[in-house]
Amino acid sequence: MVNEVELGALRNCIELIPQGFREVIVMREMEEMSYRQIAGFAGLPIGTVMSRLSRAGKRLGECMTPRIKGGSE
Amino acid sequence: MKCASARNLIEPHLDGELDRDLQTEIQDHLTSCNACTETFSRLRELQTNIRMQVPRYDAPAHFRKRVLDAVREAAKNGAADSGGTRWSLPWQWMAIAASILLAVSLAWNFTLFQSRSAGLDMIAQNILSSHVRSLIGTHLLDVPSSDQHTVKPWFNGKLDFSPDVKDFTSQGFPLIGGRIEYLVDRPVAALVYRRRQHVVNLFTWPSISSVNHEAELTQRGYNLVHWNKASMTYWAVSDLRMSELQQFADLYQE
């Protein structure tokens, strides 16, 4: 089922992307921290948090696309 | 606003991090730019998937707080002890914390995921039983009509939603009527279609999840196609071949 495939792919990909990307995704999407909170906690400038989030999203997307293709879209 | 600068603001916009002026600017840009709108939709889908399909782990919230507190404390002490060299970067402590939290969330989500999958199976069984009951009993149709403009209003006042009733006579799936079923703890609409001598029941009700997805499954020789779209859940069930049932589902979703 696509639901399972997508969930599995997402879980795998979160584990597979580089740790620096994983951490900002976890903080943003699961901990619901704001950019400012993430920046404060990580000791990074807000701009870096933003670009890291952006690259993390891109990496996740790239990782998931081939894994969910072939499902019943 | 140019695409290049808009592109960098799409994510902060999705995350609700833009001030009002920038938000207005990006919204204006999105209404006029297909490429950026596409990026926006793709990112929103990814975000929805992360947030919805990897549900938040509420139960170990106390655990999460403990980890974060401990790490903050350690980061402070570490910085003092080592004179700001080895472990002084909060980033490194944060990395450890995030890894621990991620491990917890993955373990927790795996459990949630299994129960969700069991939930889907249970709904499928209910759907199938209802389909079989409709075929062997006398209760296939409450409103026997091939006219979608008769069937749709019939549901008015009987349900807390209005199902989208479509007829596919010209594509070989004529509408023959509808009825109300009580499934998954709520009244749902059943739309009934015919394909040669086969009956297709299409069950629909408002979805709890806003995530669009689709699934096919086969149980006891019957085929089921399930999809979520525009906050409605759909289950099509029949003894038709899966390819034909999928064709029906595609028609309905067009």
Interface residues (C-beta under 8 A of the other chain):
Chain A: M1 V2 N3 E4 E6 L7 L10 R11 I14 E15 Q19 G20 R22 E23 I25 V26 M27 R28 E29 M30 E31 S34 Y35 F41 A42 G43 L44 M50 L53 S54 G57 L60 G61 M64 G71 S72 E73
Chain B: N8 E11 P12 D15 E17 R42 L43 L46 Q47 N49 I50 R51 Q53 V54 R56 Y57 R64 R72 L89 P90 W91 M94 A95 A98 S99 L101 L102 S105 L106 N109 F110 F113 S117 L120 H213 E214 A215 E216 L217 Q246
